[in-house]
Amino acid sequence: MTNRDRLLGLTVVLLWGLNFIAIRVGLDHFPPVFFAALRFAVMAVPVILFVPRPNVPLRWLLLYGVGFGILQFAFLFTAMREGMPTGLASLVLQSSAPFTVVLGALLLRERLRPVQLAGLGVAVAGIVVIGIDRAQQAPLLPVLLTLAGGLGWAFGNIGSRKASAGGGVNTLHLTLWMTVIPPIPLFALSALTEGPSTGLRALTEVATPTGWPSLVALAYIVVLGTAAGSGLWTYLMSRYPAGTVAPLSLLVPVVGIAAAWAALDEKPSPLSLVGGLIVIAGAFVATTAGRRAEANNTATEPASTSPAPENASAPALVGRTRLAEV
């Protein structure tokens, strides 16, 4: 990777890490489910108007949108509104990586290697450490909700994997069209759980002294966190092997924790930090082991003129897992 592209990768890490601060600011004003819906609605309108729809099966696009967009952010935003610390949220959300590996094995029959199973065990141990620490200090519910968000993200990864399995799919267009799926279901869920007028009332009050920071936060999430961050990430993934780029995203919780400490005075407990480091280590082993094995198999396979299997061009799921994008 060139120094220029390495700098671009670190820029994405910074944008995504600060995204958690923007989420916290937005949740100080908006109800969580309504804020999640608003985040996607702002993007969905220009996407429908100006971005060509990728030629992928609708069912996989729906699974991508429901898992990544609806389940992940409904649970994550609710968890943060219920007291999940901002920096810790960026750590626990790393559970999406081992969840994705497990779902790939269960649903797509992808073979798990012993080193991946070891990585999964390490990640689970880290989550248990965080849970024990939080149970001693505060209700455990926010941690469980964040884990549910990580599981939703993992289902979204399955949808993304299946949607692009045939090759020739513009991944940036696929990511942008995913944002079209969540708004209406999330707005409906907000009306049912938060009240039909709660979100609208918050929206009409964004010009007030307490409301305008949430509008700035929303703009950051949409323009910098999603459009710029995902665009740069897609560019890097198109130029380099996934094993070269994806580990950079493991730095996102570092930025998230440091930013929350500096901006919000959130001081994570030593035990939570230890648990978070264990989760990241396990996620790294579980995902990069699969990428290395796939690369070795590709390098040793003899050339063949016979037709390839139907899914031969599809990259391994663990090679496509985005570990920390929000």
N, C-alpha and C positions, 0 to 999 in steps of 0.2 A: 504494500500500500504506500502510495506517495505521501510526502509530508502534507501536501495540500489536502488530499483526501482524508488523511488521518485527522487533520484539523476540522474538516467537515464532520467527521464522525464524532469528535468531541463536542462540536457545536450542537449536534443532535442530542447528545447526552445532557448538555446544559439545558437545552430547550425542554426536554422531557422531564428533567429533574425539577425545574422551576414550575412545570405544569401543575404539580401537586400544590404549590403555594397558591396558584391561580384558582384551583378547585376549592381550596379552603376559603379564599376570599369570596368566591361566588356563593358558596354554601352558607356564608354568614348572612346572606340576603334572600336567596331563592330556596324554596323547598327542594330537597335532593332529586326526586324523580322528575319534577318539572325542569330543573336545571339541566339534567341529563338530556331531556327531550329538546330543550332549547339549544343545547350545544350542537345536536345533530341537525335540527331544523334549519339553523343558520347556514349550514354547509349544504344541505340537501337541495335547496332551491337553486343555487347556481350550478350544482352538479347536474340536475335534471335538464337545465337549460343549455348548458355549454359542453358537457362531457359526454362523449359517446358511450352508450351502455356496452359493457364487455359481453362478448358472445359466450356466456356460460349458462349452465342449467339453472333455472330459477330456484330450485330447491336448495342448491348449495349456496347461492347468494343469500337466500332467506336464512339458512343456518348460520352463515357468517354474520349477518346483521343481527339476528336474535342473540347469538352467543356473545359476540364481541361488543355489540352496541347496547342491547337491551339488558341482558343479564349482568354483564360485567359492571356497567355503570350504574344501574339501578341499585345493585348491592353495594358497590364501592362508595357511591355518593351517600347512600343511607348510612353506611358504616361510619363514614367521616362525620356526618351530621350527628350520629349517636355517640361520638366521642373517640373514634379511632384517631390516634395522633397522626399528623400528616406524614412525618418521616417514616413512622412505623408502617403506615399504609403502603408506602412505596416498596418496603421490604417484603411484607406479607404477600403482596400481589405477585411476587416472584413465584408463588406456588403455581401459577399458570403453566410454567415450564414443565415441572414433573407431572402435573395433571394432563398436559397434552401428550406426553410420552405414554402414560397409562391408557388414555383414550385411544391413542394410535394402535396400541397393542390389542385392546378389547374390541374396537370397532373396525379397524382396518387390517387387523391381523399382522401388524408389523412386529417382527421378532425383537424381543428385548434381550440384550447381551448382559452377562453377569455384571460388568462394570456399570451399566445403566441401572440395573437393579440396586447396586450398591449406592449409586448417586441418589436414587429415589429414596432409599432408606435414610440417607444422611439428611435430605431435604425434609422428610417427615419428622425426623428427630429435631431439626431446627424449629419447625412449626410447633412441636410439642413444648419446646423450651419457651418459646414466645407465649404460648397459651398459658403455661404455668405461671410465668411472670405477670401476665396481665390479670390472671384470676386472683393474684395476691394483691393487686393494686386497684383494679377497676372491674366492672362487668365484662364477661368474656364475649358477650354478644357481638360487639363491633369486630372482634377478630374473626368470629365465625362468619359474619356477613362479608368481610373482606376475602376470606377463603372461598365463599360462594361466588364472589366476583371473579376470582382466579379460575374457578371451575367453569364459569360462563365463558371467560376468555378462551379457555381450552377448547370448548365446543366450537367457538368461533374459528379457532385455528383449524379444526377438522373441516369446517365448511370452506375456509379459504383454500385448504389443501386440495379438497375434492374439486372445487371450482376451477382451479388452475392446473389440474392433473393432466389435461390433454395437451398442454403446451400452447404457445402462441397467444397467451393472455397477457394483456397490458396490466401488470400488477398495480400500478398507480390508479388506473381507471377502476379496477376491481375494488381497491380500498375506498376510493371516493364514492362509488355506487353503493357500497355497504352502508354509507351514512343515510341513504334514502329509506332504509328499512325501519330504523328505530323510532322516528319522531311520532307518528300517529299512535302506535301502541303505548309509548311512554307517556304521551299526553293523556291518553285514556286511563292509564294506570295512575297517573298523578291525580286525575279528577276523582277516581274511586278511593284512593288512599289518603290524599292530602286535601281533598275538597275541590269542587269545581271552580271556585273563585280564588283560592289561595295563591296559585301561581300567577294568575292574571293580575291580581292586586299587587304582587311583588314586581311584576313587569311594569306596571304603570308608575311605580315609585322609584324607578332606576335613576331619575334625574335629581332625586333628593341627596343631601349630603351623605347619607348612609347607604344610598343605593348605587351611586355612580361607580364606586370601586368594583362592584360586581359586574358592571358593564365592561369595564376595562379588563377584568379577569376573563370574561367570556370572549372578548376580542383576542386576548392572548391565546386562549385554548384553541380557538378556531384557526387564527391566522398563523401563529408561530408554533404552537404545540402540535397541531394536526397538519395543516397544509404545508408549512415549511419543513417541520420535522419529518413527516412521512415522506415528503418529496425528496429530501436529501437522503433519507434512509433507503428509499427505493433506488435512487441513483447509485449509492454505494453497493447495494446488493446486486445490482446489474453488472457491476464492474469487477467484483471480487467474490471468491468463494464464501459461502455462508459462514463457514468456520472462521474466516478472517474477520468478518464484520460483526456477527451476532454477539460475541463476547463483550464488545464495547458497551452493549446495553446493560450489562451487569454493573456498570458504573452509575447508572441512573439513581439507584437508591442512595448512593454516596452523596450525590448532589441533593437529592430530596431531603435526606437527614440533615445535611449541613445547612441547607437553605431554611428548613423549618427551625433549626436551632438558632440561626441568626435572625430570622424575620419574626418568628413566633415564640421564641424562647422555649421551644420544646426540647427538653433535655432527656433523651432516651436513657432508660436504665441500662447498666452494664449487661445484665442478663438478657435484655431484649436485643442489644447489639450483638451479643454472642450468638443468640438464636438466629438473628438475621444473617450473620456471616455464614452460619452453618447451612441455612437455606440456600444462599447464593452459591456456596461451594457445591452442594448437592445438585442444584439446578445446572450448574456448569458441567459437572461430570455427566449427568444424565443426558444432556443434549449434545454436547460436543463429542461424546464417545460414539454416538450414532453417526455423526457427520464424518468422523475419522474413519470409521469402519466402511461407510459408503464410499468414501474417496479411495480407500485401499482396494475395495472390490472393483471399482470402476477402472482403477489403474491396472489391475491384473487380469481383467476380462479380455479374452482374445477377440479380435475383430471378426465380425460375422456379416455375411451378406443375406442371411435369412431374415424374414420379417421380425421386427421386435415385438415383444408382448405388448398388450394393450396399454399397460401402465408403465412401460419401461422408461419413458421420458419424464415421468413424474419424480421430482426430487423427494427425498425422504422427509417425512413430516417433521422430524426433530430438526432438520436443517432449515425449516421454514418458520420455526417458532420465534416470535418476537417476544423477548423476555420482559420488556418493561415499558412498552409504549402505552401512553394514555392520552 
